[in-house]
């Protein structure tokens, strides 16, 4: 199982078993933290607007 967490415009959410279905060509330049390794920061070259499909934790039963 894989888990993805996000915070966009103040909204926080979690997606289980995410699959990227679309990506933008623009790359973002942000710092990311790792939940598994507290204090670990990186600057990954990631698309600025990926679209993922998976199980939304807040909407699953």
C-alpha beads as a LAMMPS data file, in Angstrom:
LAMMPS data file: protein, C-alpha beads

61 atoms
60 bonds

1 atom types
1 bond types

-500.0 500.0 xlo xhi
-500.0 500.0 ylo yhi
-500.0 500.0 zlo zhi

Masses

1 110.0

Atoms # bond

1 1 1 0.000 0.000 0.000
2 1 1 1.176 3.520 -0.808
3 1 1 -0.070 6.730 0.762
4 1 1 0.057 10.301 -0.516
5 1 1 -0.652 13.350 1.629
6 1 1 -1.287 16.844 0.329
7 1 1 -1.989 20.400 1.447
8 1 1 -3.348 22.676 -1.278
9 1 1 -4.730 26.132 -0.510
10 1 1 -5.180 25.142 3.153
11 1 1 -6.981 21.860 2.345
12 1 1 -5.306 18.735 3.732
13 1 1 -6.053 15.264 2.388
14 1 1 -4.751 11.739 1.954
15 1 1 -4.972 9.318 -0.970
16 1 1 -4.223 5.596 -0.707
17 1 1 -2.581 3.745 -3.618
18 1 1 -2.278 6.875 -5.778
19 1 1 -1.713 6.560 -9.516
20 1 1 -0.574 9.616 -11.498
21 1 1 -2.925 9.966 -14.474
22 1 1 -1.846 13.416 -15.708
23 1 1 1.104 15.797 -15.178
24 1 1 1.854 19.377 -16.091
25 1 1 5.041 20.303 -17.935
26 1 1 5.796 22.997 -15.341
27 1 1 8.080 21.853 -12.499
28 1 1 7.611 23.256 -8.996
29 1 1 10.473 24.391 -6.786
30 1 1 9.285 23.631 -3.235
31 1 1 10.811 21.933 -0.237
32 1 1 9.184 18.654 0.840
33 1 1 9.338 16.887 4.187
34 1 1 9.228 13.121 4.673
35 1 1 6.684 11.807 7.198
36 1 1 8.758 8.631 7.681
37 1 1 11.965 10.532 8.444
38 1 1 11.178 13.580 10.620
39 1 1 13.502 16.476 9.878
40 1 1 14.347 15.141 6.411
41 1 1 13.829 17.782 3.709
42 1 1 14.348 17.570 -0.049
43 1 1 13.697 19.604 -3.178
44 1 1 12.278 17.065 -5.673
45 1 1 11.752 18.004 -9.308
46 1 1 8.033 17.283 -9.443
47 1 1 5.248 18.474 -11.740
48 1 1 3.432 21.525 -10.383
49 1 1 -0.047 20.123 -11.173
50 1 1 -0.195 16.311 -11.073
51 1 1 -3.581 14.598 -11.177
52 1 1 -3.829 11.379 -9.184
53 1 1 -6.441 8.661 -8.872
54 1 1 -6.777 6.502 -5.761
55 1 1 -8.803 5.948 -2.603
56 1 1 -9.627 9.231 -0.826
57 1 1 -9.347 8.465 2.878
58 1 1 -12.052 11.011 3.776
59 1 1 -14.555 9.616 1.265
60 1 1 -14.054 5.871 1.750
61 1 1 -16.296 3.746 3.931

Bonds

1 1 1 2
2 1 2 3
3 1 3 4
4 1 4 5
5 1 5 6
6 1 6 7
7 1 7 8
8 1 8 9
9 1 9 10
10 1 10 11
11 1 11 12
12 1 12 13
13 1 13 14
14 1 14 15
15 1 15 16
16 1 16 17
17 1 17 18
18 1 18 19
19 1 19 20
20 1 20 21
21 1 21 22
22 1 22 23
23 1 23 24
24 1 24 25
25 1 25 26
26 1 26 27
27 1 27 28
28 1 28 29
29 1 29 30
30 1 30 31
31 1 31 32
32 1 32 33
33 1 33 34
34 1 34 35
35 1 35 36
36 1 36 37
37 1 37 38
38 1 38 39
39 1 39 40
40 1 40 41
41 1 41 42
42 1 42 43
43 1 43 44
44 1 44 45
45 1 45 46
46 1 46 47
47 1 47 48
48 1 48 49
49 1 49 50
50 1 50 51
51 1 51 52
52 1 52 53
53 1 53 54
54 1 54 55
55 1 55 56
56 1 56 57
57 1 57 58
58 1 58 59
59 1 59 60
60 1 60 61
